[in-house]
Amino acid sequence: MKKFFALLVILLAVAGYAYAVGMDNYYYTTVDQIFDAVNPGAYGSYKCDNTTTETFKDYENKMRTRKIENTCEVVRLKTGTKIYGDCGLGTNEIIRRIKAGKCTFEKDTSVIYKCQKGYSICRVAKYADGTASASCDTKYKDGSVQTELNKTGEDVQEILRTWWCTTKF
């Protein structure tokens, strides 16, 4: 009986993990599906207005209206970041609006570098405004990996100056 419950707990944990990974993959797939349908190979951000007006009765039983502002944002950046904010519009409707010119597009103008020094590898994003950020992984002899996210400022400039870097995009 103990083995049965132990197995049940393991199965539930695996199912929960699979669901979480599946949802993450769903949003990644949705972002790629939208970009591939309207602008294959592009990187940037689409913003579609989904503002609505709602009519309701107030406490005095009078009809009122209110504006509910909502924006759909679909983002695919060169750094690998993908964002899909569920805003009440389906994938096909977002694609239709983008194709109809009802959404704005902001191109990702960053330049991505892959830099290496010893056992450390950094992905550096250099932005149009002159700023830069980096995420780095260092692999140790015991197989462990240390990750440092969101390095900025002089740390990033030092990486670009002294490490071996190649342009990725």
VENGI-V333163 format. One record per backbone hydrogen bond with DSSP energy under -1.0 kcal/mol. NH is the residue of the N-H (numbers start at 1). CO is the residue of the C=O. If there is no record, write none. Layout:
# VENGI-V333163
[[NH & CO] [NH & CO]]
This chain:
# VENGI-V333163
[[5 & 1] [6 & 2] [7 & 3] [8 & 4] [9 & 5] [10 & 6] [11 & 7] [12 & 8] [13 & 9] [14 & 10] [15 & 11] [16 & 12] [17 & 13] [18 & 14] [19 & 15] [20 & 16] [21 & 17] [22 & 18] [23 & 19] [24 & 20] [25 & 21] [26 & 22] [27 & 23] [28 & 24] [29 & 25] [30 & 26] [31 & 27] [32 & 28] [33 & 29] [34 & 30] [35 & 31] [36 & 32] [37 & 33] [38 & 34] [39 & 35] [42 & 39] [44 & 76] [45 & 106] [46 & 74] [47 & 104] [48 & 72] [50 & 70] [52 & 68] [54 & 66] [56 & 64] [58 & 62] [61 & 58] [64 & 56] [66 & 54] [68 & 52] [72 & 48] [74 & 46] [75 & 83] [76 & 44] [77 & 81] [80 & 77] [83 & 75] [85 & 73] [94 & 90] [95 & 91] [96 & 92] [97 & 93] [98 & 94] [99 & 95] [100 & 96] [101 & 98] [102 & 97] [104 & 47] [106 & 45] [108 & 43] [111 & 126] [113 & 124] [114 & 166] [115 & 122] [116 & 164] [117 & 120] [120 & 117] [121 & 137] [122 & 115] [123 & 135] [124 & 113] [125 & 133] [126 & 111] [127 & 131] [130 & 127] [133 & 125] [134 & 151] [135 & 123] [136 & 148] [137 & 121] [138 & 146] [139 & 119] [140 & 144] [143 & 140] [146 & 138] [148 & 136] [151 & 134] [155 & 152] [157 & 153] [158 & 154] [159 & 155] [160 & 156] [161 & 157] [162 & 158] [163 & 159] [164 & 116] [166 & 114] [168 & 112] [169 & 112]]
